[in-house]
Structures are given as C-alpha cells and as structure tokens.
Amino acid sequence: MIEHIVLFKWQPDTSPEAIATIIEALKSLQDKIPGIVDLSCGENFCERSKGFTHGLVVRFVDRAALENYGPHPEHQAIVQELIKPVLLDILALDFAIEC
C-alpha cells in the first residue's frame, strides 16, 4: 500500500466556500479513480502547521495506482480549475506502508 499526504496553504483572500468546494471535490475522487483504498481530507487544528490549513490523505493499493492518480483527468480538473487559482503553497509526501 502507498500513503499519499498533501498539505495545502491557500491565498489569504480565499473564501471558505472555495475551500469547501475543493474539499468536496477531492473527496469525490475516491469513487472516480481506480486504485484508491481510502481518501480523507479536512481542516487543520494543530498549531505547528506552519500556515498549512488543510490536508489530504489518500491510500492507494500500490505505486502504479498513485502514478495513475496524478495525471488522471478527474484529479487534474480539480487541480487546474479549483486548487491552482487559490493555492499559495503545497507540500506532498508519499511512502509505502508495510502491512
């Protein structure tokens, strides 16, 4: 299994409605992209976040599923249309889970 973690930092003027739309769109990917085992995302409440306000965690069956996810049209539509216009910074981390 592969764990994919993404942290988001939004432009200061990003509306709560825009962020909610992004979160809901990301949550919908679990039913649209093959190889996703689990997907969760939400708002940070930790004081050590260094300005990153939201996170996404996606668990994939294998590395090939992760590699399919990045360029997948459903994922790219969200990235290009919703995320990039309001994104200030992003941090991603991928690792294998030993089961």
The 8 nearest C-alpha neighbors of each residue, nearest first, counted from 0:
[[1, 60, 61, 96, 59, 95, 2, 58],
 [0, 2, 95, 59, 61, 58, 94, 96],
 [1, 3, 58, 94, 93, 57, 95, 59],
 [4, 2, 93, 57, 56, 92, 58, 1],
 [5, 3, 56, 92, 91, 55, 93, 2],
 [4, 6, 91, 55, 90, 54, 56, 92],
 [7, 5, 54, 90, 89, 53, 51, 91],
 [8, 6, 89, 51, 53, 52, 54, 88],
 [7, 9, 51, 88, 87, 52, 89, 50],
 [10, 8, 86, 87, 85, 11, 7, 13],
 [9, 11, 87, 85, 13, 12, 86, 8],
 [12, 10, 13, 9, 87, 14, 85, 8],
 [11, 13, 10, 14, 9, 85, 15, 17],
 [14, 12, 10, 11, 85, 9, 17, 15],
 [13, 15, 16, 17, 12, 18, 11, 19],
 [14, 16, 18, 17, 19, 13, 20, 12],
 [15, 17, 19, 14, 18, 20, 13, 21],
 [18, 16, 20, 14, 19, 15, 21, 13],
 [17, 19, 21, 15, 20, 16, 22, 14],
 [20, 18, 16, 22, 21, 17, 15, 23],
 [19, 21, 17, 23, 18, 22, 24, 16],
 [22, 20, 18, 24, 19, 23, 25, 81],
 [21, 23, 19, 25, 24, 20, 26, 18],
 [24, 22, 26, 20, 25, 21, 19, 27],
 [23, 25, 21, 27, 26, 22, 20, 77],
 [26, 24, 22, 27, 23, 28, 21, 77],
 [25, 27, 23, 24, 28, 22, 29, 39],
 [28, 26, 24, 25, 29, 30, 23, 31],
 [29, 27, 31, 30, 26, 25, 32, 24],
 [30, 28, 27, 31, 35, 32, 38, 26],
 [29, 31, 28, 27, 32, 33, 35, 26],
 [32, 30, 28, 29, 33, 27, 73, 35],
 [31, 33, 28, 29, 30, 35, 34, 68],
 [34, 32, 35, 31, 64, 30, 29, 68],
 [33, 35, 64, 60, 59, 36, 32, 61],
 [34, 36, 59, 37, 33, 29, 58, 60],
 [37, 35, 59, 58, 60, 34, 38, 57],
 [38, 36, 58, 35, 57, 39, 29, 59],
 [39, 37, 57, 56, 29, 58, 26, 40],
 [40, 38, 56, 55, 57, 26, 37, 41],
 [41, 39, 55, 54, 56, 22, 38, 26],
 [40, 42, 53, 54, 43, 55, 22, 39],
 [41, 43, 53, 52, 54, 44, 40, 22],
 [42, 44, 52, 53, 45, 41, 54, 48],
 [43, 45, 46, 42, 52, 48, 47, 53],
 [46, 44, 47, 43, 48, 52, 49, 42],
 [45, 47, 48, 44, 49, 43, 50, 51],
 [48, 46, 45, 49, 50, 44, 51, 43],
 [47, 49, 51, 50, 46, 45, 52, 43],
 [50, 48, 51, 47, 46, 52, 8, 45],
 [49, 51, 48, 52, 8, 47, 7, 9],
 [52, 50, 8, 7, 48, 49, 6, 53],
 [51, 53, 43, 8, 42, 50, 7, 54],
 [54, 52, 42, 7, 43, 41, 6, 51],
 [53, 55, 6, 40, 5, 41, 7, 42],
 [54, 56, 40, 5, 4, 39, 6, 57],
 [57, 55, 4, 39, 3, 38, 40, 5],
 [58, 56, 38, 3, 37, 2, 59, 39],
 [57, 59, 2, 37, 36, 1, 35, 3],
 [60, 58, 35, 1, 36, 61, 34, 0],
 [59, 61, 0, 34, 36, 64, 1, 35],
 [62, 60, 0, 59, 64, 63, 1, 65],
 [61, 63, 65, 64, 1, 66, 59, 60],
 [62, 64, 66, 65, 61, 67, 60, 34],
 [63, 65, 34, 67, 62, 66, 61, 59],
 [66, 64, 68, 62, 67, 63, 59, 61],
 [65, 67, 63, 64, 68, 69, 62, 70],
 [66, 68, 64, 65, 69, 71, 63, 70],
 [67, 69, 65, 71, 66, 70, 64, 74],
 [70, 68, 71, 67, 66, 74, 65, 75],
 [69, 71, 68, 75, 67, 72, 74, 66],
 [70, 72, 68, 74, 73, 69, 67, 75],
 [73, 71, 75, 74, 76, 70, 69, 68],
 [74, 72, 76, 75, 71, 77, 28, 31],
 [75, 73, 71, 77, 72, 76, 78, 69],
 [74, 76, 78, 72, 77, 73, 79, 71],
 [75, 77, 73, 79, 74, 78, 80, 72],
 [78, 76, 81, 75, 74, 80, 79, 82],
 [77, 79, 82, 75, 76, 81, 83, 80],
 [78, 80, 76, 83, 77, 75, 81, 82],
 [81, 79, 77, 76, 78, 82, 83, 84],
 [80, 82, 77, 78, 79, 83, 21, 84],
 [81, 83, 78, 84, 85, 86, 79, 80],
 [82, 84, 86, 79, 85, 78, 81, 80],
 [83, 85, 82, 86, 81, 80, 79, 10],
 [86, 84, 10, 83, 9, 82, 13, 87],
 [87, 85, 9, 83, 10, 82, 88, 84],
 [86, 88, 9, 10, 8, 85, 89, 7],
 [89, 87, 8, 86, 7, 9, 90, 51],
 [88, 90, 7, 6, 8, 91, 5, 87],
 [91, 89, 6, 5, 7, 92, 88, 4],
 [90, 92, 5, 4, 6, 89, 93, 3],
 [91, 93, 4, 3, 5, 94, 90, 2],
 [94, 92, 3, 2, 4, 91, 1, 95],
 [93, 95, 2, 1, 96, 92, 3, 0],
 [96, 94, 1, 0, 2, 97, 93, 62],
 [97, 95, 0, 1, 98, 94, 2, 58],
 [96, 98, 95, 0, 1, 94, 2, 61],
 [97, 96, 0, 95, 1, 60, 2, 61]]
